[in-house]
């Protein structure tokens, strides 16, 4: 168990959350395949935190700033305005990595058929920076998020980009679902579903 305090992100915490997730995802195979540069991962995570996950979902971070999450509740997935979506695409193009836009579009198209239609909470990201890994920080963040999911008696969905993390999620009740037909060259991804539970706790 971690003794660290978990904070709910609010307005003005987007850069903090983006930096933490960006650092945690610097070696993430899917993020690197799409965005090519770790600096762009941080930039995109910051934009998404500011435009969607903090105002319409919920985001949490540890007081030592070594881990963070971004969740979206049922019905909140369209929170990012059209202007913000255009801004995100502009970010990709202006970085000198135009392939990022085409890969992102192809990746999202491939995932669409396997995304659940049933209302659910979506765990977009959970990340712990390298120096904080192996200390139970990710588990503490996941439990905190799932407590909120369970209070709503709702299912949850995530996509794991690393096979070694699949057993961790399975310990918290997630199970593998249908694998998507990914674009050529795209690293594998593992969609996982957790049935609704009543009460609180994982």
C-alpha positions, 0 to 999 in steps of 0.5 A: 500500500502507498501512503501517498495522498491522491488528489483530484485534478482540477482546472489548472492541473492539466500541465501537471497531469500531462507531464506525469502521463507523458513521462510515464508513457515515454516508452509506450509502444502505441503512443510512440508508434502514433506520435513518434516523439515523447515530447509530443506524447506529453503535449497531447496528454496535456491537451486531452487533460485540459479539454476533456478528461478534467472538465468532463471526466475525472483525473487523479494524481499522486501528491509526489507527482509520480503517477496519474490517471484520466477517466471518462464516465458514461456519456462524457466521451464527446466532451472535446470540442471540435475546435480542440480536436482541430487543435490536436490535429494541428499539434500533430502536423506542426511537429514535423511528424505528419504520419502521426495524424494518419496513424491516429485516424487508422488506430481509432478506426480499428478500435471502434468495432471492439469498443463496448456499446454499453454505458461504462467508465473508460480508463484512458490512461494510468501511468507511473513515472519510471522512478515510481514503478514497482512501489504500488503507486499504480495499484493505489491509483487504480483502486481509487478510480475503481471505487468511484466506478463501483459507487456508480455501479457501472462497468469499466473498459480500458485498452492495455498497450503492454502485455505485462500489465494485463495480469495486473488489470485482471487482479482488479476484475478486468478480463480480455475481450475481442482483439482489434484488427490493427493497422500494419505495423501497429503494436498489439493492444489488449482491450479489457472489460470489467463488469459492474460491481455494487458498493465500493472497492476493487 
